[in-house]
Amino acid sequence: VAALLSYVLGFITGIIFLLIEKDNKFVRFHAWQSTITFGSFAVLGIVLGFIPVLGVIALMALWAVEMIAWVVLMVKAYQGEKFKFPIAGDVAEQKSGL
């Protein structure tokens, strides 16, 4: 359940679980993955917000991808799977020592 909760508010809960969970590598993996994935989505969203017209279209597509990723990552974490999101999953694996 803690792994699932690390995704609930995106990178915010990811950071919170990185601060409070020191021993469980599975939870730390998902906390790192949440922080990296949704932090990257947030930065990309800010950048796209400065691009007129095409940026708005790209933001809508980004939002859809983000929602799908959010649901998939929460379900996989709840099922006890170490589902690795591209790039962020590899970094999270290294950082968590899993």
C-alpha positions, 0 to 999 in steps of 0.5 A: 500500500505504501508503494501505491501511496507514493504515486497518489499526489505525483512527485510530492508523495514520492518525495514524502515517502523518500523521506520517511521510508528508509528500509523498504527498497520496494517502496523506495523504488516506487517513491523514486520512480514517482518523483522522477516520472511526475517531476519530469511531467511537471517540468515538461508541462511548464515548458510546453505552457510557454509555446503558443497553440502547439504547446496547448495541444501538446499539453492536452496529450501530455495530460492524457499520457500522465493520467494513464501512467498514473493509473498504471503505476498505482495498480502495478505498485498495489499488485506488488510488481516492480513495473519500470517506467522507461528511463525513470524506472532504471534510475529509480532502480539504481537509486533504491538499490533494488 
